[in-house]
Amino acid sequence: MCIHFLQQRRPPILPCLQEMEATYQVVIGEIECAYYDQVDKLKNHGARNKETLGQLLSAFFHYWAFRHDYANSVISVRTGGLLSKNEKDWTRRIGNERHLICIEDPFEISHDLGRVVDKHSIRVLKEEFHRAAEIMQDDPDPSVTLFMPYVPR
């Protein structure tokens, strides 16, 4: 979720390694993994983004609390963006796979990393994102309040 968020900033802070020319390839089982692995050359990739750490933290919580479309979107760090649940056919529950928050595995793209999240967990996650976004917006010194333990509503 953090990688996706940092890929979405304008200008982006993190690149999409699979979109770059592959410098590393390996086959694991039947899955071909290929990506750019020369991370030392990416040292200053996000330097054009001038957001402070505090601004990024606040924007991170705001994005996951208010902007992300959990019902229709799939997080894809492989593409550096979002895909639709319809195009992945992740719109219905199959067995224990719920697809309440969809995160595409960047190497095994038919695998939803978020498939095991249940209704209770997604509710708690969203509540915490809302709480954190409100704290970051309203509290002049959020450091204490932000790290208080979760209390269910």
C-alpha positions as a LaTeX table, in Angstrom:
\begin{tabular}{lrrr}
\hline
Residue & $x$ (\AA) & $y$ (\AA) & $z$ (\AA) \\
\hline
Met1 & 0.00 & 0.00 & 0.00 \\
Cys2 & 2.88 & 2.31 & 0.77 \\
Ile3 & 4.70 & 1.47 & $-2.48$ \\
His4 & 1.51 & 2.11 & $-4.45$ \\
Phe5 & 0.98 & 5.43 & $-2.68$ \\
Leu6 & 4.55 & 6.59 & $-3.35$ \\
Gln7 & 4.24 & 5.59 & $-7.02$ \\
Gln8 & 1.11 & 7.77 & $-7.27$ \\
Arg9 & 2.66 & 11.00 & $-5.99$ \\
Arg10 & 3.32 & 13.70 & $-8.58$ \\
Pro11 & 6.15 & 13.64 & $-9.25$ \\
Pro12 & 6.47 & 9.98 & $-8.22$ \\
Ile13 & 8.76 & 9.07 & $-5.34$ \\
Leu14 & 9.11 & 5.40 & $-6.27$ \\
Pro15 & 9.37 & 4.04 & $-9.80$ \\
Cys16 & 7.54 & 1.06 & $-11.22$ \\
Leu17 & 10.38 & $-1.44$ & $-11.56$ \\
Gln18 & 8.48 & $-3.77$ & $-13.88$ \\
Glu19 & 7.86 & $-0.89$ & $-16.33$ \\
Met20 & 11.59 & $-0.28$ & $-16.68$ \\
Glu21 & 13.90 & $-2.31$ & $-18.90$ \\
Ala22 & 14.39 & $-5.68$ & $-17.19$ \\
Thr23 & 17.91 & $-6.22$ & $-15.86$ \\
Tyr24 & 17.06 & $-9.34$ & $-13.87$ \\
Gln25 & 15.08 & $-12.41$ & $-14.89$ \\
Val26 & 14.36 & $-15.69$ & $-13.17$ \\
Val27 & 11.76 & $-18.40$ & $-13.54$ \\
Ile28 & 10.31 & $-19.76$ & $-10.31$ \\
Gly29 & 8.12 & $-22.76$ & $-10.98$ \\
Glu30 & 6.15 & $-21.62$ & $-14.01$ \\
Ile31 & 6.27 & $-17.94$ & $-13.13$ \\
Glu32 & 8.69 & $-15.69$ & $-15.02$ \\
Cys33 & 9.94 & $-12.82$ & $-12.88$ \\
Ala34 & 11.61 & $-9.97$ & $-14.72$ \\
Tyr35 & 12.32 & $-6.49$ & $-13.43$ \\
Tyr36 & 14.85 & $-3.69$ & $-13.15$ \\
Asp37 & 17.18 & $-4.54$ & $-10.27$ \\
Gln38 & 19.85 & $-1.82$ & $-10.49$ \\
Val39 & 18.42 & 0.10 & $-7.55$ \\
Asp40 & 21.67 & 1.97 & $-6.93$ \\
Lys41 & 20.95 & 3.89 & $-10.16$ \\
Leu42 & 17.59 & 5.00 & $-8.74$ \\
Lys43 & 19.11 & 6.81 & $-5.76$ \\
Asn44 & 17.66 & 10.22 & $-6.67$ \\
His45 & 14.51 & 9.02 & $-8.44$ \\
Gly46 & 12.11 & 10.81 & $-6.08$ \\
Ala47 & 14.22 & 13.93 & $-5.58$ \\
Arg48 & 11.91 & 16.10 & $-7.71$ \\
Asn49 & 9.08 & 15.52 & $-5.24$ \\
Lys50 & 9.34 & 18.26 & $-2.59$ \\
Glu51 & 6.67 & 17.02 & $-0.15$ \\
Thr52 & 7.82 & 16.78 & 3.45 \\
Leu53 & 7.59 & 13.55 & 5.42 \\
Gly54 & 4.69 & 15.04 & 7.40 \\
Gln55 & 2.84 & 15.99 & 4.21 \\
Leu56 & 3.38 & 12.50 & 2.81 \\
Leu57 & 2.15 & 10.82 & 5.99 \\
Ser58 & $-0.96$ & 12.98 & 6.05 \\
Ala59 & $-1.62$ & 12.36 & 2.34 \\
Phe60 & $-1.09$ & 8.60 & 2.82 \\
Phe61 & $-3.80$ & 8.38 & 5.48 \\
His62 & $-6.11$ & 10.68 & 3.51 \\
Tyr63 & $-5.72$ & 8.59 & 0.35 \\
Trp64 & $-6.57$ & 5.28 & 2.06 \\
Ala65 & $-9.35$ & 6.83 & 4.17 \\
Phe66 & $-11.15$ & 8.88 & 1.53 \\
Arg67 & $-9.84$ & 8.46 & $-2.02$ \\
His68 & $-9.13$ & 4.79 & $-2.68$ \\
Asp69 & $-12.05$ & 2.94 & $-4.29$ \\
Tyr70 & $-12.02$ & $-0.33$ & $-2.35$ \\
Ala71 & $-15.14$ & $-1.61$ & $-4.12$ \\
Asn72 & $-13.77$ & $-1.38$ & $-7.66$ \\
Ser73 & $-9.98$ & $-0.98$ & $-7.66$ \\
Val74 & $-6.98$ & $-3.29$ & $-7.60$ \\
Ile75 & $-3.65$ & $-1.94$ & $-6.36$ \\
Ser76 & $-0.94$ & $-2.79$ & $-8.90$ \\
Val77 & 2.66 & $-1.88$ & $-8.12$ \\
Arg78 & 3.52 & $-3.86$ & $-11.28$ \\
Thr79 & 1.82 & $-1.23$ & $-13.45$ \\
Gly80 & 2.38 & 1.65 & $-11.05$ \\
Gly81 & $-1.35$ & 2.33 & $-10.89$ \\
Leu82 & $-4.78$ & 0.84 & $-10.44$ \\
Leu83 & $-6.60$ & $-1.91$ & $-12.30$ \\
Ser84 & $-10.30$ & $-2.69$ & $-12.09$ \\
Lys85 & $-11.65$ & $-5.63$ & $-10.13$ \\
Asn86 & $-13.75$ & $-6.48$ & $-13.19$ \\
Glu87 & $-10.74$ & $-6.90$ & $-15.48$ \\
Lys88 & $-9.08$ & $-9.15$ & $-12.88$ \\
Asp89 & $-12.37$ & $-10.99$ & $-12.23$ \\
Trp90 & $-12.00$ & $-10.31$ & $-8.52$ \\
Thr91 & $-15.58$ & $-9.21$ & $-8.00$ \\
Arg92 & $-17.00$ & $-12.16$ & $-6.10$ \\
Arg93 & $-16.12$ & $-14.30$ & $-3.12$ \\
Ile94 & $-14.68$ & $-17.71$ & $-3.96$ \\
Gly95 & $-14.20$ & $-19.95$ & $-0.92$ \\
Asn96 & $-12.26$ & $-17.90$ & 1.63 \\
Glu97 & $-11.10$ & $-15.36$ & $-0.97$ \\
Arg98 & $-13.09$ & $-12.20$ & $-0.36$ \\
His99 & $-11.38$ & $-9.50$ & $-2.48$ \\
Leu100 & $-12.35$ & $-6.69$ & $-0.07$ \\
Ile101 & $-9.02$ & $-4.98$ & $-0.67$ \\
Cys102 & $-7.27$ & $-6.15$ & $-3.81$ \\
Ile103 & $-3.50$ & $-6.03$ & $-4.15$ \\
Glu104 & $-2.09$ & $-7.68$ & $-7.24$ \\
Asp105 & 1.01 & $-9.81$ & $-6.67$ \\
Pro106 & 3.51 & $-8.15$ & $-9.04$ \\
Phe107 & 4.97 & $-11.50$ & $-10.12$ \\
Glu108 & 2.04 & $-13.90$ & $-9.92$ \\
Ile109 & $-0.56$ & $-11.49$ & $-11.30$ \\
Ser110 & $-3.52$ & $-13.85$ & $-10.84$ \\
His111 & $-2.82$ & $-13.80$ & $-7.08$ \\
Asp112 & $-4.62$ & $-11.23$ & $-4.89$ \\
Leu113 & $-2.42$ & $-10.53$ & $-1.87$ \\
Gly114 & $-5.41$ & $-9.01$ & $-0.06$ \\
Arg115 & $-7.73$ & $-11.96$ & $-0.62$ \\
Val116 & $-7.57$ & $-13.14$ & 3.00 \\
Val117 & $-8.75$ & $-9.84$ & 4.49 \\
Asp118 & $-12.17$ & $-10.39$ & 6.05 \\
Lys119 & $-15.02$ & $-7.94$ & 6.73 \\
His120 & $-13.88$ & $-7.23$ & 10.29 \\
Ser121 & $-10.26$ & $-6.59$ & 9.27 \\
Ile122 & $-11.18$ & $-4.26$ & 6.41 \\
Arg123 & $-13.55$ & $-2.32$ & 8.69 \\
Val124 & $-10.80$ & $-1.89$ & 11.30 \\
Leu125 & $-8.28$ & $-0.90$ & 8.64 \\
Lys126 & $-10.60$ & 1.74 & 7.16 \\
Glu127 & $-11.51$ & 3.06 & 10.63 \\
Glu128 & $-7.82$ & 3.45 & 11.48 \\
Phe129 & $-7.12$ & 5.24 & 8.19 \\
His130 & $-10.05$ & 7.61 & 8.88 \\
Arg131 & $-8.90$ & 8.22 & 12.46 \\
Ala132 & $-5.30$ & 8.86 & 11.37 \\
Ala133 & $-6.37$ & 11.19 & 8.53 \\
Glu134 & $-8.51$ & 13.24 & 10.93 \\
Ile135 & $-5.71$ & 13.40 & 13.51 \\
Met136 & $-3.19$ & 14.53 & 10.89 \\
Gln137 & $-5.61$ & 17.19 & 9.67 \\
Asp138 & $-6.87$ & 18.52 & 13.01 \\
Asp139 & $-4.24$ & 17.88 & 15.69 \\
Pro140 & $-1.43$ & 20.46 & 15.79 \\
Asp141 & 0.83 & 17.86 & 17.50 \\
Pro142 & $-0.38$ & 14.47 & 16.22 \\
Ser143 & 2.57 & 12.40 & 17.45 \\
Val144 & 0.91 & 11.25 & 20.70 \\
Thr145 & $-2.67$ & 10.84 & 19.48 \\
Leu146 & $-1.68$ & 9.05 & 16.29 \\
Phe147 & 0.03 & 6.23 & 18.18 \\
Met148 & $-2.68$ & 5.60 & 20.73 \\
Pro149 & $-4.02$ & 2.01 & 20.65 \\
Tyr150 & $-6.99$ & 1.17 & 18.44 \\
Val151 & $-10.36$ & 1.31 & 20.20 \\
Pro152 & $-13.24$ & $-0.18$ & 18.20 \\
Arg153 & $-16.15$ & 2.17 & 17.54 \\
\hline
\end{tabular}
